[in-house]
């Protein structure tokens, strides 16, 4: 069974940085596609960045150049480094693994709040 546990969220001022972590169990970072989505209040969940098993990264235009997705296979942990944060980045951030044998799996989410 897959378990994804996010951490690293919090409150920062605009221009600040945060690093999110997603510790995975039941799947392998080097085998499965993993990524990050976010959902702001009253809005639909949207893609932030996703990294496939080959290491190819797809990210949203709204975060390109500011957010970086990476992984540590030894720790089986996915990261999202977020720099130059804006108030529009305020959302709950979810870790996801969309291609497991159990289907798409999600973490519980971590809140990121950016104040102006």
C-alpha positions, 0 to 999 in steps of 0.5 A, a space after each residue: 500500500 502507498 503512503 505519501 507524507 508531505 511536510 515543510 509547509 508554513 507561512 512566509 512573506 512574499 519573496 520568501 522560500 519554502 521547501 516541501 518534502 514528500 516521504 513515500 512508502 510502498 512505491 519507488 521514486 525511481 520507478 513511479 511518476 511523482 509530483 505536486 499539485 496544489 489547491 487554493 481555496 475555492 479553486 480546482 486542484 492544479 498541477 505544479 510540477 511532475 517528474 516521471 520515472 525517467 526524470 523528465 519534468 513538467 511544470 506549470 507556467 505559473 511556477 517555472 523559474 521559481 519552483 524546482 522539483 527533485 528527488 532523493 532515491 536513497 531516501 525515497 523522498 520527493 522535494 519541491 523547492 519554492 523560491 520567490 513566493 507570491 500570494 497567489 501561491 497560497 494553497 494546500 500542496 499535495 504530493 501525488 503518485 499517479 501511476 501506482 498499481 493501486 491507481 492515483 495516490 495522494 498525500 494529505 496535503 500541506 498548507 502554504 500561505 504567502 502574505 504580501 
